[in-house]
Amino acid sequence: MDIELSDALDELVELQEATDAAHAELARLQEELGDSAGWTEEQQVTWRDAWEDAREP
């Protein structure tokens, strides 16, 4: 039981770290790209991909 709980805790920590990194990337992109009204198609795709990455974990 202790091993299973330890494994679950490790997995939760990894998921939290992945989520934190993905959200930091979204914040960086928002700062870099500015107002979404002027984004190019490529910038929109970049944002969408980062958003999906943030939602995944």
Contacts in CASP RR format, 6 or more apart in sequence:
PFRMAT RR
TARGET T0000
AUTHOR 0000-0000-0000
METHOD contacts of the structure
MODEL  1
MDIELSDALDELVELQEATDAAHAELARLQEELGDSAGWTEEQQVTWRDA
WEDAREP
15 57 0 8 1.000
16 57 0 8 1.000
18 57 0 8 1.000
19 54 0 8 1.000
19 57 0 8 1.000
22 50 0 8 1.000
22 53 0 8 1.000
22 54 0 8 1.000
22 56 0 8 1.000
22 57 0 8 1.000
23 54 0 8 1.000
25 50 0 8 1.000
25 53 0 8 1.000
25 54 0 8 1.000
26 47 0 8 1.000
26 50 0 8 1.000
26 51 0 8 1.000
26 54 0 8 1.000
29 46 0 8 1.000
29 47 0 8 1.000
29 50 0 8 1.000
33 39 0 8 1.000
33 43 0 8 1.000
33 46 0 8 1.000
33 47 0 8 1.000
36 44 0 8 1.000
36 47 0 8 1.000
39 47 0 8 1.000
END
